[in-house]
Amino acid sequence: MKHSGIETLLNGNGQALYRRAKQLIPGGTQLLSKRPEMFAPEVWPAYYSKAKGCRVWDLDGHEYIDMSIMGIGANILGYADEDVDEAVIKAIKDGNSASFNCREEVDLAERLVGLHPWSGMVRYTRGGGEAMAVAVRIARAYTRRDVVLFSGYHGWQDWYLAANLGEKNALDGQLMPGLEPNGVPRGLYQTALPFTFDEIPALREKIKGRENQIAAIIVEPARGEDASVESLQTLKNLAGDLGAVLIYDEITSGFRMCAGGIHLRYGVHPDIAVFAKSMANGYAMAAVLGTEKVMQAAQTTFISSTNWTERIGPAAAIATIDKYIKQDVAKHIQAIGHSVKEVWKQAALKHDLDVHVSGIPTLAHFAFQGEHVKQKATFFTIKMLELGFLGFRQFKASFAHEPKDVEQYAGAVDGVFEEISKRNPAELLSTPAAHDGFYRLTKE
C-alpha cells in the first residue's frame, strides 16, 4: 500500500482540483457530506481515480482502505462489485433508454413488495431526497391535507426546509444548526413541524387543535441506535387516529441490518417506506414503497420524470438485492461492524481516551469527549490517511470488508489513539479542524 505524508496530501492533485472546483461549482461538490472540510480541510484527497472492493485510489495513485463512509453508505457490497456491474453493463449494451419501458422496473417492484408483504405498490426516482418529496406529495394527495410532522433528516427539498421558515432554529436538533431556508416559499410556513422521536406527549401538544391538518408523520426508524418498538407503535397508532400517513425514511437504514427495511425487525409497518443508497450499491436508484390504498393517490397528482424510466438503476438494484440475499450480506456486515466498534473501544480503554462509541453495527460511529474534540477527530483522520486508511468518526461496513482489513485497521487506530493521548490536543493540528455543520440527531 502506497502511503502519503501530510505534505504530499496538502500539495496533492486532489486538493488542487478541489480549489478549482470551488471556483466552478457552488460549494465545490454536489453533496455536503463529501466536502473535504467535513473530514480534514486542506488535507483530504477529495477525488478518486479508482475504487474497488473496500479500497480507493486518489488522483496521485495513493491507495487507501476505506474504513469510513463507503460512498456515504451506498456501496453496501463494496466498490465496483462485479455482479452488479455485470448487470449494469448488460443493461447498457441492451439499451439503457427507449420509447418502451424496461421490464426491470416490474421485476424490481415484485422483489420489493415480496420483501415487504404489508406493501402493494411502488414508484421510483433516482435519488433519496426526491423520493422523499414524492412520498410527501402522495401523502398530501391521499389525505388532502398540508402539514407534515417529522423527526430526523429527510433531504434538501422545500417541504423539509420549510420547518425553518420563521423559526430559524427549528432544525437545529434535526439537521444543521443555523440552516437558512433561502429560496423556500414563505407560504410554506408551518407546513413542516419537527419533533423528537420518542417525546410523544410533546408531539401531541404541538398538534393540538391542528389534528385535521396533519397529512403525514415521518421518521427514520433507526439511525444512531435501534428504534424503540413502543415509540414506533405509538406513532403508528397516532397516525391512524389522525387519518395521516406514516412514512419511514429508510434511505440510510434500509438494507443495513436485513434484506429490505430495518422496520421489518420491529414488526411495526408504515403506510410508505422510502429506499435509496444501499439498494443499488452506488448506482442511482430510489423507491417509494407503500400500501396500495395510499399509493394509488399518486394517480390523483402529477409525478413523472424521463430519467426515472432508465434501465441502469433497476438493473443494479435487482442485482444488489439478489446478491445481498444469496450471500447473507446482513450477517457479514454486522460482524464487521461489531469488530470495528470493539477496535475503537479497546484502543480508547488502552490509551485512557474518553471516547463514546455508539450506533447500530452497520452504521457505527465514535466521538471524542471533553475538550478539543474537533482537533482530535481531524488529527485522527489525517494520521489514518498517512497510514493508508480513510478513517473517520463513522464506519459503514460493506460486504467487501474482510477480517484482515479490520485487523490492519486496529493496528493503525491503536497507534493514532496512543499519539492523541500523549500530545497536547490544542497543538495537534497545523491545518484547520474539520467542520461539523452536518449534524444529525441521534439518541445516545
C-alpha positions in Angstrom: 0.0 0.0 0.0 1.5 3.3 -1.1 1.2 5.8 1.8 1.3 9.6 1.7 2.6 12.2 4.2 0.7 15.3 5.1 2.9 17.5 2.9 2.1 15.3 -0.1 -1.6 15.5 0.7 -1.5 19.3 1.1 0.1 19.6 -2.3 -1.7 16.7 -4.0 -3.7 16.8 -7.2 -6.9 16.2 -5.2 -6.6 19.4 -3.2 -5.5 21.4 -6.3 -8.6 20.2 -8.2 -10.8 21.0 -5.3 -9.6 24.6 -5.3 -10.5 24.8 -9.0 -13.9 23.1 -8.3 -14.8 25.8 -5.7 -14.4 28.4 -8.4 -16.7 26.5 -10.8 -19.2 24.7 -8.5 -21.0 26.4 -5.6 -19.8 24.7 -2.5 -17.2 22.7 -4.5 -19.2 19.4 -4.5 -22.7 18.1 -5.2 -23.1 16.6 -1.7 -22.3 18.3 1.5 -21.2 15.0 3.1 -18.4 14.7 0.5 -16.8 18.1 1.1 -13.2 17.7 2.2 -13.9 20.2 5.0 -16.1 17.7 6.7 -13.1 15.4 7.1 -9.8 17.3 7.1 -9.7 20.7 5.5 -6.8 21.2 3.0 -5.7 17.6 3.5 -8.5 15.2 2.5 -7.7 14.0 -1.1 -11.2 14.9 -2.3 -11.2 12.9 -5.6 -10.7 9.3 -6.5 -9.3 7.8 -9.7 -10.4 4.2 -9.0 -12.4 2.3 -6.4 -12.6 -1.5 -5.9 -13.8 -3.6 -3.0 -13.1 -1.5 0.0 -10.1 0.3 -1.5 -9.9 3.7 -3.1 -7.1 5.3 -5.0 -6.7 9.1 -5.1 -5.5 11.2 -8.1 -1.9 10.7 -7.1 -2.1 6.9 -7.0 -2.2 6.5 -3.3 -4.2 3.5 -2.1 -6.5 3.6 0.9 -8.6 1.0 2.7 -11.9 2.7 3.2 -12.8 2.3 6.9 -15.1 5.3 6.8 -18.4 6.0 5.0 -18.2 3.7 1.9 -19.8 6.1 -0.6 -22.0 7.7 2.1 -23.4 4.2 2.8 -24.4 3.5 -0.7 -21.8 0.8 -1.5 -23.2 -2.0 0.7 -21.5 -4.7 -1.4 -18.3 -2.7 -1.9 -17.0 -0.6 -4.8 -17.3 -1.9 -8.4 -18.9 -5.1 -7.3 -18.5 -7.5 -10.3 -22.0 -9.0 -10.2 -23.8 -5.6 -10.0 -21.5 -4.1 -12.7 -22.1 -7.1 -15.0 -25.9 -6.5 -14.7 -25.3 -2.8 -15.4 -23.1 -3.4 -18.4 -25.7 -5.8 -19.9 -28.4 -3.1 -19.4 -26.2 -0.6 -21.2 -25.4 -2.9 -24.1 -29.1 -3.8 -24.4 -30.0 -0.2 -24.4 -30.5 2.0 -21.3 -33.3 4.0 -22.7 -36.1 3.5 -25.2 -39.6 4.6 -26.2 -40.8 1.5 -24.3 -40.4 0.9 -20.6 -37.8 -1.5 -19.2 -39.2 -4.7 -17.7 -36.7 -4.4 -14.8 -38.9 -1.9 -13.1 -41.7 -4.5 -12.7 -39.2 -7.2 -11.7 -37.8 -4.9 -9.0 -41.3 -3.9 -7.8 -42.1 -7.6 -7.3 -38.9 -8.1 -5.2 -39.6 -5.1 -3.0 -43.2 -6.0 -2.4 -42.1 -9.6 -1.8 -39.7 -8.4 0.9 -42.4 -6.2 2.5 -45.7 -8.1 2.5 -47.5 -5.2 4.1 -47.0 -3.2 0.9 -48.6 -3.4 -2.5 -47.2 -0.8 -4.9 -44.0 1.1 -5.8 -42.9 4.3 -7.5 -39.3 5.1 -8.4 -37.0 8.0 -8.5 -33.2 8.1 -8.8 -32.3 10.0 -5.6 -33.3 9.7 -2.0 -34.2 13.3 -1.5 -36.6 13.4 -4.5 -38.1 10.1 -3.3 -39.0 11.7 0.0 -40.6 14.6 -1.9 -42.6 12.1 -3.9 -43.7 10.3 -0.6 -44.8 13.6 0.9 -46.7 14.5 -2.3 -48.5 11.2 -2.2 -49.4 11.6 1.5 -50.8 15.0 0.9 -52.7 13.9 -2.1 -54.1 10.9 -0.2 -55.2 12.9 2.8 -55.9 16.3 1.1 -54.0 17.9 3.9 -50.9 20.0 4.1 -49.0 19.7 7.4 -46.1 17.2 7.8 -44.7 16.1 11.2 -41.2 14.8 11.1 -38.2 13.6 13.1 -34.7 13.3 11.7 -33.0 14.2 8.4 -35.0 13.9 5.2 -33.3 15.8 2.4 -33.0 19.3 0.9 -36.4 19.9 -0.7 -38.7 22.8 0.1 -41.2 20.7 2.1 -38.5 19.9 4.6 -36.6 23.2 4.9 -40.0 24.9 5.4 -39.5 23.9 9.0 -37.1 26.8 9.4 -39.4 29.5 7.9 -40.0 32.0 10.7 -38.1 29.8 13.3 -34.5 29.7 12.2 -33.5 27.2 14.9 -36.3 24.8 14.2 -34.0 22.3 12.6 -31.1 22.7 15.0 -31.7 19.2 16.5 -32.7 17.6 13.2 -30.2 18.7 10.6 -27.8 21.7 10.7 -27.7 24.5 13.2 -28.5 27.8 11.7 -29.6 26.4 8.4 -31.1 29.1 6.2 -34.2 28.3 4.2 -33.3 30.8 1.5 -35.4 30.2 -1.7 -38.1 28.3 0.1 -41.5 30.0 -0.4 -42.8 31.8 2.7 -46.2 30.4 2.0 -44.9 27.0 3.3 -44.6 28.4 6.8 -45.9 26.0 9.5 -46.4 23.1 6.9 -43.5 21.1 8.3 -43.2 20.6 12.1 -40.2 18.8 13.7 -40.5 16.7 16.8 -38.2 14.5 18.9 -38.7 10.8 18.1 -39.6 9.5 21.5 -41.3 12.5 23.0 -44.9 11.7 22.2 -46.6 13.9 24.8 -44.7 16.9 23.4 -45.8 15.9 19.9 -49.4 15.6 20.9 -49.2 19.1 22.5 -47.7 20.5 19.3 -50.5 19.4 17.1 -53.4 20.2 19.5 -56.1 22.0 17.5 -54.5 21.0 14.2 -55.3 17.3 14.2 -57.3 17.6 11.0 -54.4 19.3 9.1 -51.9 16.5 9.5 -51.0 14.7 6.2 -48.1 12.6 7.4 -45.8 11.6 10.2 -42.2 10.9 9.0 -39.4 9.2 11.0 -36.2 7.4 10.4 -37.0 4.1 12.1 -33.3 3.7 13.2 -30.1 5.6 12.8 -28.0 6.0 16.0 -29.5 3.0 17.7 -32.3 0.5 17.2 -35.6 2.3 17.4 -38.0 1.9 20.3 -40.7 -0.5 19.1 -43.1 1.1 21.6 -42.4 4.5 20.1 -42.9 3.3 16.6 -46.2 1.6 17.6 -47.4 4.8 19.3 -46.6 6.8 16.2 -48.4 4.3 14.1 -51.4 4.5 16.4 -51.3 8.3 16.3 -51.2 8.4 12.5 -54.2 6.1 12.4 -56.1 8.3 14.9 -55.3 11.4 12.8 -56.0 9.8 9.5 -52.4 10.6 8.5 -49.9 8.6 6.5 -47.0 7.1 8.4 -43.8 7.3 6.4 -40.5 5.6 7.2 -37.4 7.1 5.7 -35.2 4.1 5.2 -32.8 5.8 2.8 -29.9 5.3 5.3 -31.2 2.3 7.4 -32.6 0.2 4.6 -30.5 -3.0 3.8 -28.1 -2.2 6.7 -29.4 -4.9 9.1 -31.6 -7.1 6.9 -32.9 -7.5 3.4 -35.3 -4.6 3.0 -36.2 -2.1 5.6 -34.9 -2.2 9.2 -38.5 -1.8 10.3 -39.0 -5.5 9.4 -37.0 -6.3 12.5 -39.5 -4.4 14.7 -42.8 -5.6 13.1 -44.3 -2.2 13.1 -45.2 -1.4 9.5 -45.7 2.0 7.9 -48.0 3.2 5.1 -45.0 4.2 3.0 -41.3 3.3 3.2 -38.6 5.1 1.1 -35.4 3.5 0.0 -32.2 4.6 -1.9 -28.5 4.4 -1.2 -27.7 0.7 -0.5 -30.5 -0.8 -2.6 -28.4 -0.4 -5.8 -24.8 -0.4 -4.5 -24.0 3.1 -5.5 -26.0 3.4 -8.7 -28.7 6.0 -8.9 -31.9 4.3 -7.7 -34.7 5.1 -5.1 -38.1 3.6 -4.4 -41.3 4.8 -2.7 -43.0 1.6 -1.4 -46.5 1.7 0.1 -49.8 0.2 0.6 -52.0 0.0 -2.5 -54.6 2.3 -0.9 -52.2 5.1 -0.2 -50.0 4.7 -3.3 -53.0 4.9 -5.7 -53.2 8.6 -4.7 -50.2 9.1 -6.9 -52.7 8.9 -9.8 -54.5 11.9 -8.5 -51.5 14.2 -8.8 -48.6 14.6 -11.3 -45.4 12.7 -10.5 -43.3 12.0 -13.6 -39.7 12.1 -14.9 -38.0 10.8 -18.0 -34.9 9.7 -16.2 -37.0 7.6 -13.7 -37.5 5.2 -16.6 -33.9 4.5 -17.5 -32.7 0.9 -17.1 -29.4 1.0 -15.1 -30.9 1.9 -11.8 -33.4 -1.0 -11.6 -30.9 -3.5 -13.1 -28.4 -2.5 -10.4 -31.0 -2.7 -7.6 -32.1 -6.2 -8.7 -28.5 -7.5 -8.8 -27.7 -5.9 -5.5 -30.8 -7.3 -3.7 -30.3 -10.7 -5.2 -26.7 -10.9 -4.1 -27.5 -9.4 -0.7 -30.0 -12.2 0.0 -28.0 -15.1 -1.6 -24.7 -14.2 0.2 -26.4 -13.3 3.6 -24.7 -9.9 3.4 -26.5 -8.7 6.6 -24.7 -11.3 8.7 -21.3 -10.4 7.3 -21.6 -6.6 7.7 -23.0 -6.9 11.2 -20.0 -8.9 12.2 -17.6 -6.5 10.6 -19.3 -3.6 12.2 -19.2 -5.1 15.7 -15.5 -5.8 15.2 -14.8 -2.1 14.3 -16.8 -0.9 17.3 -14.6 -3.1 19.5 -11.5 -1.7 17.9 -12.5 1.8 19.0 -13.5 0.7 22.5 -10.3 -1.3 23.2 -8.0 1.3 21.8 -9.7 4.1 23.8 -9.5 1.9 27.0 -5.9 1.1 26.4 -4.8 4.7 26.0 -7.2 6.2 28.5 -9.1 8.3 26.0 -12.6 9.4 26.6 -14.3 8.1 23.5 -18.1 7.4 23.1 -18.9 4.5 20.8 -22.4 4.1 19.5 -24.6 3.2 16.6 -26.0 0.0 15.2 -23.1 -2.1 13.9 -23.6 -1.3 10.3 -23.9 2.4 10.9 -21.3 2.8 13.7 -19.6 5.9 15.0 -17.4 7.2 17.7 -16.9 10.6 19.3 -14.0 12.0 21.3 -15.3 13.6 24.6 -14.1 16.6 26.6 -12.1 19.5 25.1 -10.7 19.9 21.7 -12.9 17.2 20.1 -12.7 18.7 16.6 -8.9 18.8 16.8 -8.7 15.2 17.9 -11.1 14.0 15.3 -9.4 15.8 12.5 -6.0 14.6 13.6 -7.3 11.1 13.7 -8.4 11.4 10.0 -5.1 12.9 8.9 -2.9 10.3 10.6 -5.1 7.5 9.2 -4.6 8.9 5.7 -0.8 8.8 6.3 -1.2 5.2 7.3 -3.2 4.2 4.2 -6.8 4.4 5.6 -9.8 6.5 5.0 -10.5 6.9 8.7 -13.4 9.0 10.1 -15.6 9.1 13.2 -18.1 6.9 11.2 -17.8 3.5 9.8 -20.3 1.9 7.3 -19.5 -1.7 6.8 -19.7 -3.4 3.4 -19.6 -6.9 2.1 -16.1 -6.2 0.7 -14.6 -5.6 4.2 -12.8 -8.7 5.5 -11.4 -9.5 9.0 -7.9 -8.9 7.8 -8.9 -5.3 6.9 -10.2 -4.8 10.4 -7.0 -6.3 11.8 -4.8 -3.8 9.9 -7.2 -1.0 10.8 -7.0 -2.0 14.5 -3.2 -1.6 14.5 -3.4 1.8 12.9 -6.1 3.0 15.3 -4.1 1.8 18.3 -1.1 3.9 17.2 -3.1 7.0 16.4 -5.1 6.9 19.7 -1.8 6.5 21.6 -0.4 9.6 19.9 -3.5 11.6 20.7 -3.3 10.5 24.3 0.3 11.7 24.6 0.1 15.1 22.9 -1.4 18.4 23.8 -4.8 18.3 22.0 -4.6 22.1 21.4 -1.4 21.6 19.4 -2.4 18.5 17.3 -3.1 20.4 14.1 -1.2 22.5 11.7 -4.3 22.8 9.4 -7.9 23.8 10.1 -10.2 21.5 12.1 -13.0 19.6 10.3 -16.4 21.3 10.1 -19.4 19.8 11.9 -22.2 21.5 10.1 -23.9 18.3 9.0 -25.1 17.3 12.4 -27.8 14.7 12.7 -29.9 13.9 15.7 -29.1 10.6 17.4 -30.2 9.3 20.7 -27.1 8.3 22.6 
